[in-house]
């Protein structure tokens, strides 16, 4: 029986691999006083450090980006796209003396620790961790390591400003077609949000339960883009195949 893939729903109702991440907070490469999703946390360090520096235990945070979604690859690719938030993606390094799977980060916005619905270790290249954060305007944002002395890194102004707006993607059409003898997947994606971003999805192989390929499409705010993609997984599809389930605006996983 084929493995069944479910879209994870974050923020009350979410849905594999991203490119290199910059420090500018872009997708291309992550308070109200009575907000129940946050708890006031005392500072572990009087002065948060800057990105690109190491904590005392050797953990380094080199960059943090804000993305609408994140794809990571454990046993298979999984995609996280929060309903009411976006993702902070942490790039850095962990010394060999520390179990990387035990490293965890939290976000602190204007002094309050965010209760992130999605928190996941990332195992590819230098990506360390991803966690969901709300879409809101804040003056200060920090990333806090929840290990040891709980050191914090201050997020740059451009990354902090990016938290105030998110891309909002709607998949309007998806079509399997023949492109000069090869199978293609034509997707039309609308961005109803206030920020440019990258629409991400996953295409599953037709003949393997746990094999898949990522899809990424850049869509500017307020624009609609139609693009034909040919990830390696489509080599196992025929052009006359049909999708295994109905296509909807929040569809992010494509299988036959």
KAWOZI-V477028 format. One record per residue. N is the residue number from 1. RES is the residue in one small letter. PSI is psi in whole degrees, 0 to 359 (* if undefined). Layout:
n->N res->RES psi->PSI
n->N res->RES psi->PSI
This chain:
n->1 res->x psi->137
n->2 res->x psi->144
n->3 res->x psi->139
n->4 res->x psi->128
n->5 res->x psi->129
n->6 res->x psi->143
n->7 res->x psi->129
n->8 res->x psi->138
n->9 res->x psi->126
n->10 res->x psi->147
n->11 res->x psi->34
n->12 res->x psi->343
n->13 res->x psi->*
n->14 res->x psi->173
n->15 res->x psi->*
n->16 res->x psi->260
n->17 res->x psi->135
n->18 res->x psi->163
n->19 res->x psi->191
n->20 res->x psi->145
n->21 res->x psi->137
n->22 res->x psi->180
n->23 res->x psi->3
n->24 res->x psi->1
n->25 res->x psi->10
n->26 res->x psi->162
n->27 res->x psi->333
n->28 res->x psi->319
n->29 res->x psi->*
n->30 res->x psi->*
n->31 res->x psi->110
n->32 res->x psi->151
n->33 res->x psi->330
n->34 res->x psi->24
n->35 res->x psi->117
n->36 res->x psi->346
n->37 res->x psi->2
n->38 res->x psi->152
n->39 res->x psi->139
n->40 res->x psi->129
n->41 res->x psi->128
n->42 res->x psi->147
n->43 res->x psi->134
n->44 res->x psi->333
n->45 res->x psi->141
n->46 res->x psi->329
n->47 res->x psi->113
n->48 res->x psi->146
n->49 res->x psi->168
n->50 res->x psi->157
n->51 res->x psi->149
n->52 res->x psi->5
n->53 res->x psi->159
n->54 res->x psi->148
n->55 res->x psi->174
n->56 res->x psi->333
n->57 res->x psi->3
n->58 res->x psi->353
n->59 res->x psi->130
n->60 res->x psi->138
n->61 res->x psi->114
n->62 res->x psi->325
n->63 res->x psi->155
n->64 res->x psi->131
n->65 res->x psi->158
n->66 res->x psi->120
n->67 res->x psi->150
n->68 res->x psi->328
n->69 res->x psi->168
n->70 res->x psi->142
n->71 res->x psi->133
n->72 res->x psi->160
n->73 res->x psi->106
n->74 res->x psi->251
n->75 res->x psi->329
n->76 res->x psi->173
n->77 res->x psi->138
n->78 res->x psi->146
n->79 res->x psi->134
n->80 res->x psi->123
n->81 res->x psi->96
n->82 res->x psi->142
n->83 res->x psi->316
n->84 res->x psi->36
n->85 res->x psi->197
n->86 res->x psi->181
n->87 res->x psi->134
n->88 res->x psi->126
n->89 res->x psi->124
n->90 res->x psi->127
n->91 res->x psi->134
n->92 res->x psi->211
n->93 res->x psi->153
n->94 res->x psi->130
n->95 res->x psi->156
n->96 res->x psi->339
n->97 res->x psi->350
n->98 res->x psi->135
n->99 res->x psi->111
n->100 res->x psi->327
n->101 res->x psi->345
n->102 res->x psi->355
n->103 res->x psi->130
n->104 res->x psi->143
n->105 res->x psi->151
n->106 res->x psi->158
n->107 res->x psi->140
n->108 res->x psi->117
n->109 res->x psi->121
n->110 res->x psi->41
n->111 res->x psi->353
n->112 res->x psi->135
n->113 res->x psi->129
n->114 res->x psi->136
n->115 res->x psi->93
n->116 res->x psi->128
n->117 res->x psi->325
n->118 res->x psi->125
n->119 res->x psi->122
n->120 res->x psi->139
n->121 res->x psi->142
n->122 res->x psi->136
n->123 res->x psi->7
n->124 res->x psi->136
n->125 res->x psi->231
n->126 res->x psi->6
n->127 res->x psi->126
n->128 res->x psi->317
n->129 res->x psi->156
n->130 res->x psi->141
n->131 res->x psi->148
n->132 res->x psi->146
n->133 res->x psi->154
n->134 res->x psi->161
n->135 res->x psi->107
n->136 res->x psi->159
n->137 res->x psi->126
n->138 res->x psi->157
n->139 res->x psi->325
n->140 res->x psi->139
n->141 res->x psi->136
n->142 res->x psi->154
n->143 res->x psi->126
n->144 res->x psi->124
n->145 res->x psi->125
n->146 res->x psi->41
n->147 res->x psi->151
n->148 res->x psi->231
n->149 res->x psi->5
n->150 res->x psi->58
n->151 res->x psi->155
n->152 res->x psi->150
n->153 res->x psi->133
n->154 res->x psi->133
n->155 res->x psi->140
n->156 res->x psi->160
n->157 res->x psi->320
n->158 res->x psi->326
n->159 res->x psi->316
n->160 res->x psi->318
n->161 res->x psi->328
n->162 res->x psi->337
n->163 res->x psi->340
n->164 res->x psi->346
n->165 res->x psi->151
n->166 res->x psi->148
n->167 res->x psi->148
n->168 res->x psi->104
n->169 res->x psi->139
n->170 res->x psi->124
n->171 res->x psi->116
n->172 res->x psi->324
n->173 res->x psi->153
n->174 res->x psi->132
n->175 res->x psi->133
n->176 res->x psi->130
n->177 res->x psi->165
n->178 res->x psi->129
n->179 res->x psi->92
n->180 res->x psi->45
n->181 res->x psi->350
n->182 res->x psi->156
n->183 res->x psi->134
n->184 res->x psi->162
n->185 res->x psi->112
n->186 res->x psi->121
n->187 res->x psi->139
n->188 res->x psi->121
n->189 res->x psi->132
n->190 res->x psi->138
n->191 res->x psi->104
n->192 res->x psi->4
n->193 res->x psi->185
n->194 res->x psi->11
n->195 res->x psi->142
n->196 res->x psi->153
n->197 res->x psi->183
n->198 res->x psi->121
n->199 res->x psi->130
n->200 res->x psi->143
n->201 res->x psi->177
n->202 res->x psi->132
n->203 res->x psi->125
n->204 res->x psi->145
n->205 res->x psi->147
n->206 res->x psi->334
n->207 res->x psi->20
n->208 res->x psi->133
n->209 res->x psi->328
n->210 res->x psi->41
n->211 res->x psi->139
n->212 res->x psi->173
n->213 res->x psi->146
n->214 res->x psi->155
n->215 res->x psi->135
n->216 res->x psi->132
n->217 res->x psi->123
n->218 res->x psi->128
n->219 res->x psi->122
n->220 res->x psi->158
n->221 res->x psi->133
n->222 res->x psi->4
n->223 res->x psi->162
n->224 res->x psi->132
n->225 res->x psi->134
n->226 res->x psi->125
n->227 res->x psi->139
n->228 res->x psi->122
n->229 res->x psi->154
n->230 res->x psi->64
n->231 res->x psi->161
n->232 res->x psi->332
n->233 res->x psi->334
n->234 res->x psi->346
n->235 res->x psi->338
n->236 res->x psi->0
n->237 res->x psi->151
n->238 res->x psi->153
n->239 res->x psi->341
n->240 res->x psi->14
n->241 res->x psi->162
n->242 res->x psi->150
n->243 res->x psi->147
n->244 res->x psi->335
n->245 res->x psi->162
n->246 res->x psi->144
n->247 res->x psi->133
n->248 res->x psi->167
n->249 res->x psi->330
n->250 res->x psi->10
n->251 res->x psi->128
n->252 res->x psi->349
n->253 res->x psi->128
n->254 res->x psi->123
n->255 res->x psi->158
n->256 res->x psi->*
